[in-house]
Amino acid sequence: MYSAADTRYDSMPYRRCGKSGLKLPAISFGLWHNFGHDTPHATKREMCHTAFDLGITHFDLANNYGPPPGSAEVAFGEILQSDFKPYRDEMIISSKAGYDMWSGPYGEWGSRKYLIASCDQSLKRMGLDYVDIFYSHRFDPETPLEETMMALDHIVRSGRALYVGISSYNAQRTREAHAILKELGTPCLIHQPSYNMLNRWVETDGLKDTLKELGIGSIAFVPLAQGLLTNKYLNGIPEGSRASQDKSLHPSVVQKAIESVKKLNDMAQARGQTLAQMAIAWVLRDGGITSALIGASKPSQIVDCVGAINNLEFTPEELAAIDAISEE
Ligand code: NDP
């Protein structure tokens, strides 16, 4: 029987998500990798326990997480049922629809038909009455944005989700989505973009400033560049790592960045942090990002990442040095 740690709210900071009433933990946990049939259930359970015991109240999923697609939601549903039932109201659970999920013309992108059916499927897989946040996972260039946003609005009004968000929409599309949702009366709570020291499109595109201006919260995915911004690859590509399995991180990406990563690792050590901790602190550094959304393959990685909260401050000199290394 799992019983949550009494200390779970002792150290994690909770940050307001935009101009909403909702606070998110500075570090959230995502189930994109290592929650499919390729990972023992006991490991998945242990990771969820470790996260929750450390104050990570937010668990992020999507319809297609696995492999196979859907299996991460099934696994998480089992963990909710066996371990987290008494804690449902302490948790923020999200899901998304946008990527390829089932055959035919209604199994991906942003139509009302797809989003509502997919949300129902996700709820069923997880054994939930509602998710806390439901996202449009990607902008659909062929579906009118009004239709996608009206589907999100309907998902909230029908009780399937408490809040809605968008993921990977650029600044312009975000403005449009925000305006439509505002008119419909369902605010855009949150945006989920990729963001880390080596991937700064949210800055160059103007998205980060746009979110601040519009009062939309933000949760940065891949803050560790899928593990590249940790000490994992300093001496080559270890067995069992994401790059060794060529899942979504190609070995050539690791090889190309490794000299910069080594310099960043030296900086992290000088700050008394691991590189993973510095990478997370960097994403959270100026308050522009509400939460850093990490993944993990074992519980000890989550413990390490949560250590980031012990030092979230940077000097201007450190920030300039990180900029210089990242641009190399
Ligand atoms: P990260 O950048 O946090 O990478 C996680 C990986 O880094 C782990 O699987 C592990 O690699 C390694 N790692 C984590 N902590 C440590 C540590 N302390 N020391 C050494 N290595 C470590 O993010 P993810 O790519 O996992 O994505 C996070 C979440 O973001 C997803 O689960 C999902 O919820 C969300 N996401 C959203 C997307 C969207 O389109 N909205 C797209 C992608 C992700 P290894 O497995 O090799 O051990």
Boltz pocket constraint, residues with backbone or C-beta under 6 A from the ligand:
constraints:
  - pocket:
      binder: B
      contacts: [[A, 29], [A, 30], [A, 31], [A, 32], [A, 33], [A, 60], [A, 61], [A, 137], [A, 167], [A, 168], [A, 192], [A, 220], [A, 221], [A, 222], [A, 223], [A, 224], [A, 225], [A, 226], [A, 227], [A, 228], [A, 230], [A, 231], [A, 232], [A, 240], [A, 241], [A, 242], [A, 243], [A, 276], [A, 293], [A, 294], [A, 295], [A, 296], [A, 297], [A, 298], [A, 300], [A, 301], [A, 302], [A, 304], [A, 305]]
      max_distance: 6.0
